[in-house]
Amino acid sequence: MPSGTRNHEHPHEALAVRHPAEVYPSSPRPYRGLVKLTYLLHDRNALVTARGWFCPHQKKIDIPPPHWPRLQLGIKKIDDRI
């Protein structure tokens, strides 16, 4: 379904039973996705998998859901075992 078409499908009670497209104008700027994140003061970048895992040195670490999928993390070593 093309973006923006849902705004013409369902009227909303909070909008006096009008469609969102009738009340709110479309943005003149197209959405082009997120910019690539860069981290300062880190040792390396790490990619969170689609399942929400970060896998350093063949160990699986679960990352909380707001931070995935496929998000780049900045990793910094703070101790020999961490």
C-alpha positions in Angstrom: 0.0 0.0 0.0 1.5 3.4 -1.0 2.3 5.7 1.9 -0.3 8.2 2.9 -3.3 6.2 1.5 -4.4 5.1 5.0 -4.9 8.7 5.9 -7.9 8.7 3.4 -9.4 5.4 4.6 -10.6 5.7 8.1 -12.3 8.7 9.7 -11.4 9.4 13.3 -13.7 10.3 16.1 -11.1 12.7 17.7 -11.0 14.6 14.3 -14.8 15.1 14.3 -15.2 12.0 12.1 -12.9 13.3 9.4 -10.0 11.6 7.7 -6.5 12.6 8.9 -5.7 13.8 5.4 -8.5 16.3 5.6 -7.0 17.8 8.8 -3.2 17.5 8.4 -1.3 18.5 5.3 1.3 16.2 3.8 4.9 17.1 4.4 6.6 18.8 1.4 9.8 16.9 2.3 10.0 13.2 1.3 11.2 10.8 3.9 14.6 9.4 2.9 15.3 7.2 6.0 17.7 7.7 8.8 21.2 9.1 8.4 24.1 6.7 9.2 25.0 7.0 12.9 28.6 7.8 13.9 29.9 7.4 17.4 32.7 9.4 19.0 35.0 8.0 21.5 34.3 4.3 20.7 36.5 1.4 19.7 34.4 -0.1 17.0 30.9 -0.3 15.4 28.7 -3.3 15.9 25.6 -4.3 14.0 22.5 -5.6 15.9 21.0 -8.5 14.0 17.4 -8.7 12.8 16.7 -10.8 15.9 18.1 -8.2 18.3 21.4 -9.8 19.0 24.9 -8.4 19.1 27.5 -11.1 18.7 31.1 -10.2 19.8 33.6 -13.0 19.8 31.0 -15.6 19.0 28.9 -14.7 22.1 25.3 -13.8 21.7 24.1 -10.7 23.7 20.4 -9.7 23.5 19.8 -6.0 22.9 16.5 -4.5 24.1 13.9 -4.1 21.3 13.8 -0.3 20.9 17.4 -0.6 19.6 17.0 -3.1 16.7 16.9 -4.5 14.0 20.0 -3.8 12.1 21.1 -0.8 14.2 24.7 0.2 14.5 26.1 0.4 18.0 29.2 2.1 19.2 31.2 -0.3 21.4 33.9 0.8 23.8 36.1 -1.5 25.9 36.2 -0.4 29.5 37.9 -3.4 31.1 39.8 -6.5 30.0 36.8 -8.7 30.5 34.1 -6.3 29.2 
